[in-house]
Amino acid sequence: MYTVILVPSTSHALRAEKILRAAGIECKLIPVPRHLSSDCGVCVRIPRAARDAACAALQQAHLEVESVHDL
């Protein structure tokens, strides 16, 4: 069970990955699932259990998040 975090651009995804790793949260950049968005791009995959901590870390870093989805 994973959560994916969609961000506006690849540079946002790279920054999110850096922020989450610094916070000790396991993460991986993956292509955005087609059923979530038809745009090409990447998103950040995290364990579902880390969702709240990840959202808090990204909010604290003032990183723009488009949406968060549990898969």
C-alpha positions in Angstrom: 0.0 0.0 0.0 1.4 3.3 -1.1 0.6 7.0 -1.3 1.6 9.1 -4.3 2.1 12.8 -4.0 1.6 14.8 -7.2 3.5 18.1 -7.6 3.5 20.7 -10.4 6.8 19.8 -12.1 9.8 17.5 -12.2 11.8 20.1 -10.3 9.2 20.1 -7.5 9.4 16.3 -7.4 13.2 16.3 -7.1 12.9 18.9 -4.3 10.2 16.8 -2.6 12.4 13.7 -2.7 15.3 15.6 -1.1 13.0 17.0 1.6 11.4 13.6 2.4 14.8 11.8 2.5 16.1 14.4 4.9 13.1 13.8 7.1 13.9 10.1 7.1 10.9 9.1 4.9 11.4 6.4 2.3 10.4 7.7 -1.1 10.8 7.0 -4.8 10.1 9.0 -7.9 7.7 7.2 -10.3 5.7 8.1 -13.4 2.3 9.7 -12.6 -0.3 6.9 -12.8 -2.5 7.4 -15.9 -5.7 7.1 -13.9 -4.7 10.2 -11.8 -3.5 12.5 -14.5 -3.0 12.4 -18.3 0.0 14.8 -18.0 3.4 13.3 -18.4 5.5 13.6 -15.4 6.8 12.2 -12.2 5.3 12.0 -8.7 6.7 10.8 -5.3 5.7 7.4 -3.9 5.8 6.9 -0.2 4.6 4.2 2.2 1.0 4.9 3.1 1.9 4.9 6.8 4.2 7.9 6.2 1.5 10.1 4.6 0.9 12.5 7.5 4.6 12.9 8.2 5.4 13.5 4.5 2.7 16.0 4.1 3.9 17.9 7.2 7.5 17.9 6.0 6.5 19.2 2.6 4.2 21.8 4.0 6.9 23.0 6.4 9.3 23.3 3.5 6.6 25.4 1.6 6.7 22.9 -1.3 3.6 23.1 -3.5 1.6 19.9 -3.7 -1.2 19.3 -6.3 -2.8 16.3 -4.7 -2.2 13.2 -2.5 -3.6 9.8 -3.4 -3.6 6.4 -1.7 -3.1 3.5 -4.1 
